[in-house]
Amino acid sequence: MVSQKRYYIITDGTRYVRQNIKHRYEAVSNFTMADTYDSTAIAKNVWRNSLSRSMQKDFYVARVEDGEIVKVESSTTTYRNKPNPHAIACDRELCPEALQWINRVSGLANVTKEAKQRYDELNKQLSETQQAIADLNHYIEFNAVNAATGYKLTAALHKLFVRRRNIKDEMLVVEIICECEPDGGSNITKLIRSINGMQHRKYEPRVLSSLFEDGTINIDSL
């Protein structure tokens, strides 16, 4: 490894990429054996064009200053398959209840135990919410409702759908925390990347693509 103060490496937080004597890229556990790059562009080019897909999923480009990783470079933290043309972008901030866990990541010593307890609570809330949604769906199925009642039922369903989504969001964050061993900075870095990635998910319509594309729906086709 060269001795310049600032350079770039490819890492997954605990392992580092180097090119061996057979000109193949491999992961090593020794930080001093990592290949270093003068610019982020060069490192990203290696990551994008020389690493296998399985390595791209785990490894990313990071900037090193004075022997310490100080920044994870964007666009190499998640491998992206060919985009689905019907996928619906869902970029949005997580609900406040989910975001609070991100703000507490730095104090993971006692958070894991609390997160496990919270997960059980959320699981119960999710079950109750899904049961309420089922009740409303069955009421709509079994009854011919007028416009006023239909509006109230739709508003109630929307409220429950939002609640269910917020519960699921928080459960995903809590689950990531429960699975993360709070024994080092590298795991905390992975945790933060995983959580931040949740804000850029996509929903792929199962059968009602036209509803999401232009707002049209053929009720007779359902």
Buried (B, 14 or more C-beta within 10 A) or exposed (E): BEEEEEBBBBBBBEBBBBEEEEEEBEBBEEBEEBBBBEEBEEBBEBBEEBBEEEBBBBBBBBBBEEEEBEEBBEEBBBBEEEEEEEEEEEEEEBBEBBBEBBEBBEEBEEBBEBBEEBBEEBEEBBEEBEEBBEEBEEEBEEEEEEEEEEEEBEEBBEEBEEBBEBBBBBBBBBBBBBEBEBEEEBBBBBBBBBBEEBBEBEEEEEEEEEEBEEEEEEEEEE
